[in-house]
Amino acid sequence: MKTLAYLETRKLARLIPPQQSVMRHIERVAADFLAFHPQLMPAGDAGPAIGVVVGSERGFCGDFNRSLVEQMDGAGAARLPRDARLVLVGRRLHPLLEDSPRVAARLGGASVAEEIAEVLSRIVAEVAALRREGGPVTLYGLCHGFDGDAPAVLHLLPPFRRLPAPPVTLRPPPVLNVPPEAFLMELGDQYQLAALNAMLYSSLMAENHSRVNHLERAADHLEEQWREFGRLSNAMRQEEIIEEIEVILLSVASAGPGSRRSA
């Protein structure tokens, strides 16, 4: 399992940079567009909050899933809203929130990179169903691997609210073939897909890193226990040998004088 996890990290290391590059490119396009159309940026949240939480599909990855739950309700700004409805991705995450009324859907996750496209389709379908139920929503993502080792929260809808203020420019505005409102909506949909895709890839990479480290620690622990058992076994054997020698010496000592008198 450790070898398979390591091989998966090597494969994901080639796939992740293009995924994140697409996301960053969309952000640059959005920043350039909003520099000329700042009035189109939503002033606040669109509606009820939904949080897509990406955990692990398989085990042997330490506290990977538990740290997501702790971050979900932690202090500070980098957490999900407490009233957010949750879409849980990854079967190993499900039991940690088994009785939570906040959970709106439980989806299977990806075990290998080839399964990410199918998982992404299920997430998009579930979010679309929740949007049909309640209208516009504010969509968040929570996953490992996107911003260092700790779980990170991404703001997905309305999009581009966390972009830095665009620089003042004297260039002519971009030429569009559609109304600016339609362009921003389409760009936001593309950003949502790219961000969710990047989240799934980054989370799977972090999961496999965690699995490799967890199994290495487990192997080191077993090796240390094996050495400890060896030391205990040697000590017990030495005690047995000493006891046998003591018995022999006592037997010789008790039998010696009688044997000489008989002689």
SEDOLO-797436 format. One record per residue (C-alpha): residue number from 1; x, y, z. Coordinates in steps of 0.05 Angstrom, whole numbers, plus 5000, padded with zeros to 4 digits. Layout:
<rs>
{NUM; {X; Y; Z}};
...
</rs>
This chain:
<rs>
{1; {5000; 5000; 5000}};
{2; {5057; 5047; 5016}};
{3; {5088; 5035; 4947}};
{4; {5022; 5046; 4912}};
{5; {5011; 5111; 4949}};
{6; {5081; 5134; 4931}};
{7; {5070; 5118; 4857}};
{8; {5004; 5157; 4859}};
{9; {5040; 5218; 4886}};
{10; {5090; 5215; 4829}};
{11; {5032; 5213; 4779}};
{12; {4994; 5269; 4813}};
{13; {5057; 5312; 4815}};
{14; {5053; 5315; 4739}};
{15; {4978; 5328; 4736}};
{16; {4969; 5381; 4790}};
{17; {5008; 5440; 4760}};
{18; {4965; 5443; 4696}};
{19; {4902; 5441; 4739}};
{20; {4924; 5498; 4783}};
{21; {4950; 5536; 4723}};
{22; {4880; 5535; 4692}};
{23; {4851; 5562; 4756}};
{24; {4902; 5618; 4762}};
{25; {4893; 5637; 4689}};
{26; {4817; 5644; 4699}};
{27; {4832; 5688; 4760}};
{28; {4878; 5733; 4718}};
{29; {4824; 5739; 4664}};
{30; {4772; 5756; 4717}};
{31; {4817; 5808; 4749}};
{32; {4829; 5841; 4682}};
{33; {4754; 5840; 4665}};
{34; {4732; 5867; 4733}};
{35; {4781; 5924; 4727}};
{36; {4735; 5952; 4673}};
{37; {4669; 5926; 4702}};
{38; {4675; 5932; 4778}};
{39; {4600; 5943; 4784}};
{40; {4588; 5870; 4766}};
{41; {4623; 5843; 4827}};
{42; {4571; 5817; 4877}};
{43; {4568; 5861; 4940}};
{44; {4555; 5802; 4987}};
{45; {4539; 5729; 4993}};
{46; {4490; 5702; 4943}};
{47; {4448; 5660; 4990}};
{48; {4452; 5599; 5037}};
{49; {4521; 5569; 5046}};
{50; {4542; 5502; 5019}};
{51; {4609; 5470; 5037}};
{52; {4642; 5416; 4995}};
{53; {4688; 5379; 5043}};
{54; {4738; 5332; 5009}};
{55; {4762; 5275; 5054}};
{56; {4793; 5208; 5037}};
{57; {4762; 5147; 5004}};
{58; {4811; 5099; 5036}};
{59; {4842; 5093; 5105}};
{60; {4913; 5089; 5134}};
{61; {4924; 5164; 5127}};
{62; {4928; 5186; 5200}};
{63; {4885; 5244; 5222}};
{64; {4872; 5267; 5151}};
{65; {4796; 5267; 5159}};
{66; {4792; 5287; 5232}};
{67; {4832; 5350; 5218}};
{68; {4780; 5370; 5166}};
{69; {4724; 5364; 5218}};
{70; {4765; 5404; 5268}};
{71; {4779; 5459; 5217}};
{72; {4706; 5460; 5196}};
{73; {4683; 5487; 5263}};
{74; {4749; 5520; 5284}};
{75; {4760; 5592; 5303}};
{76; {4781; 5646; 5255}};
{77; {4762; 5666; 5185}};
{78; {4789; 5604; 5150}};
{79; {4730; 5560; 5166}};
{80; {4662; 5542; 5138}};
{81; {4601; 5581; 5161}};
{82; {4567; 5544; 5218}};
{83; {4501; 5542; 5181}};
{84; {4532; 5514; 5117}};
{85; {4500; 5451; 5088}};
{86; {4555; 5400; 5076}};
{87; {4570; 5357; 5016}};
{88; {4618; 5304; 5043}};
{89; {4666; 5271; 4992}};
{90; {4703; 5208; 5014}};
{91; {4674; 5149; 5051}};
{92; {4725; 5152; 5108}};
{93; {4700; 5222; 5125}};
{94; {4627; 5202; 5129}};
{95; {4628; 5166; 5198}};
{96; {4659; 5228; 5232}};
{97; {4595; 5268; 5216}};
{98; {4546; 5210; 5217}};
{99; {4494; 5245; 5260}};
{100; {4505; 5316; 5237}};
{101; {4441; 5351; 5213}};
{102; {4484; 5396; 5169}};
{103; {4502; 5340; 5120}};
{104; {4462; 5347; 5056}};
{105; {4498; 5293; 5015}};
{106; {4550; 5239; 5023}};
{107; {4590; 5221; 4960}};
{108; {4645; 5171; 4946}};
{109; {4714; 5200; 4933}};
{110; {4771; 5184; 4886}};
{111; {4822; 5129; 4903}};
{112; {4865; 5145; 4842}};
{113; {4872; 5203; 4794}};
{114; {4832; 5169; 4739}};
{115; {4769; 5171; 4783}};
{116; {4771; 5246; 4795}};
{117; {4730; 5265; 4733}};
{118; {4672; 5220; 4756}};
{119; {4675; 5248; 4827}};
{120; {4674; 5319; 4800}};
{121; {4612; 5304; 4759}};
{122; {4576; 5278; 4821}};
{123; {4595; 5339; 4862}};
{124; {4571; 5387; 4807}};
{125; {4505; 5349; 4801}};
{126; {4495; 5351; 4876}};
{127; {4510; 5426; 4882}};
{128; {4464; 5440; 4822}};
{129; {4408; 5401; 4857}};
{130; {4417; 5442; 4921}};
{131; {4417; 5506; 4881}};
{132; {4352; 5486; 4848}};
{133; {4322; 5474; 4917}};
{134; {4342; 5540; 4948}};
{135; {4362; 5587; 4892}};
{136; {4428; 5624; 4892}};
{137; {4480; 5598; 4942}};
{138; {4547; 5615; 4970}};
{139; {4594; 5556; 4955}};
{140; {4656; 5539; 4995}};
{141; {4707; 5484; 4989}};
{142; {4747; 5453; 5046}};
{143; {4805; 5406; 5030}};
{144; {4877; 5388; 5045}};
{145; {4937; 5405; 5002}};
{146; {4913; 5470; 4971}};
{147; {4950; 5518; 5016}};
{148; {5005; 5482; 5054}};
{149; {4994; 5424; 5102}};
{150; {4934; 5450; 5139}};
{151; {4863; 5445; 5110}};
{152; {4844; 5506; 5069}};
{153; {4777; 5539; 5055}};
{154; {4763; 5565; 4985}};
{155; {4707; 5613; 4966}};
{156; {4678; 5586; 4901}};
{157; {4611; 5622; 4891}};
{158; {4602; 5679; 4881}};
{159; {4669; 5675; 4847}};
{160; {4729; 5722; 4848}};
{161; {4710; 5757; 4913}};
{162; {4779; 5741; 4942}};
{163; {4818; 5769; 4884}};
{164; {4865; 5827; 4900}};
{165; {4842; 5896; 4876}};
{166; {4859; 5903; 4802}};
{167; {4912; 5955; 4784}};
{168; {4891; 6020; 4751}};
{169; {4901; 6013; 4677}};
{170; {4897; 6059; 4617}};
{171; {4887; 6002; 4567}};
{172; {4823; 5999; 4527}};
{173; {4771; 5951; 4556}};
{174; {4768; 5880; 4531}};
{175; {4726; 5868; 4469}};
{176; {4669; 5819; 4485}};
{177; {4622; 5782; 4439}};
{178; {4570; 5774; 4495}};
{179; {4542; 5822; 4547}};
{180; {4589; 5832; 4606}};
{181; {4539; 5800; 4655}};
{182; {4536; 5736; 4612}};
{183; {4611; 5735; 4605}};
{184; {4622; 5739; 4681}};
{185; {4570; 5685; 4694}};
{186; {4603; 5638; 4644}};
{187; {4672; 5654; 4671}};
{188; {4647; 5640; 4742}};
{189; {4621; 5571; 4721}};
{190; {4688; 5555; 4689}};
{191; {4723; 5578; 4753}};
{192; {4679; 5535; 4797}};
{193; {4695; 5473; 4755}};
{194; {4769; 5489; 4753}};
{195; {4772; 5502; 4828}};
{196; {4735; 5438; 4847}};
{197; {4780; 5399; 4800}};
{198; {4842; 5429; 4831}};
{199; {4815; 5415; 4900}};
{200; {4805; 5341; 4884}};
{201; {4874; 5333; 4855}};
{202; {4908; 5370; 4912}};
{203; {4869; 5332; 4964}};
{204; {4886; 5264; 4933}};
{205; {4960; 5284; 4932}};
{206; {4958; 5305; 5005}};
{207; {4920; 5241; 5023}};
{208; {4974; 5197; 4991}};
{209; {5029; 5237; 5024}};
{210; {4994; 5227; 5090}};
{211; {4986; 5153; 5076}};
{212; {5060; 5144; 5059}};
{213; {5081; 5181; 5123}};
{214; {5030; 5143; 5165}};
{215; {5053; 5075; 5139}};
{216; {5126; 5094; 5149}};
{217; {5112; 5112; 5221}};
{218; {5073; 5048; 5230}};
{219; {5130; 5007; 5200}};
{220; {5181; 5043; 5245}};
{221; {5136; 5029; 5306}};
{222; {5130; 4956; 5288}};
{223; {5205; 4951; 5278}};
{224; {5217; 4983; 5346}};
{225; {5168; 4935; 5378}};
{226; {5202; 4876; 5344}};
{227; {5269; 4899; 5372}};
{228; {5238; 4908; 5440}};
{229; {5208; 4838; 5437}};
{230; {5277; 4812; 5417}};
{231; {5308; 4846; 5477}};
{232; {5255; 4817; 5523}};
{233; {5263; 4748; 5493}};
{234; {5339; 4750; 5503}};
{235; {5330; 4775; 5575}};
{236; {5281; 4719; 5590}};
{237; {5327; 4667; 5558}};
{238; {5385; 4692; 5600}};
{239; {5343; 4687; 5663}};
{240; {5324; 4615; 5644}};
{241; {5397; 4597; 5632}};
{242; {5417; 4628; 5699}};
{243; {5362; 4589; 5734}};
{244; {5385; 4524; 5701}};
{245; {5457; 4537; 5722}};
{246; {5434; 4552; 5793}};
{247; {5394; 4487; 5795}};
{248; {5454; 4448; 5770}};
{249; {5501; 4481; 5821}};
{250; {5451; 4467; 5877}};
{251; {5445; 4395; 5855}};
{252; {5520; 4386; 5853}};
{253; {5528; 4421; 5921}};
{254; {5475; 4378; 5955}};
{255; {5499; 4313; 5924}};
{256; {5574; 4324; 5933}};
{257; {5586; 4310; 6009}};
{258; {5541; 4249; 6010}};
{259; {5576; 4219; 5951}};
{260; {5645; 4229; 5985}};
{261; {5621; 4195; 6050}};
{262; {5593; 4136; 6011}};
{263; {5660; 4128; 5977}};
</rs>
